[in-house]
Amino acid sequence: MSGAAEQLSPYVSELLKALELEDMPVDIDAVLGLAGVAAHSVVRPAAPLTTFVVGYAAGFAAATGQATPEVAIRAASRVADEVARRHGAVQE
């Protein structure tokens, strides 16, 4: 776990508890990594938008039985990473 993840872990735990999702694992480093790719490949405001859309897509896929939560988040994250990197390559 990175230093940033260690700092954010108590906040994420409190947030998950407040949202009644305390048993949900969150890979903080993976989320921050995806946000970093979006911020640097697109523009900085793409970071929160990307992570929000990924979470929404994964939650929808899991809720509708299309995938387990773990598979859904990995798939949505992979797609978002590819789109952000492709967008960055187009801009260069």
FENKA-V764879 format. One record per residue. OMEGA is omega as a letter, one per 40 degrees, with the letter a starting at -180 (* if undefined). Layout:
# FENKA-V764879
OMEGA + OMEGA
This chain:
# FENKA-V764879
a + i + i + i + i + i + a + a + i + i + a + i + i + i + i + i + a + i + a + i + a + i + a + i + i + i + a + a + i + i + i + i + i + i + i + i + a + a + a + a + a + i + a + a + i + a + a + i + i + a + i + a + i + i + i + a + i + i + i + i + i + a + a + i + i + a + i + i + a + i + a + a + i + a + a + i + i + i + a + i + i + a + a + a + i + i + i + i + i + a + a + *
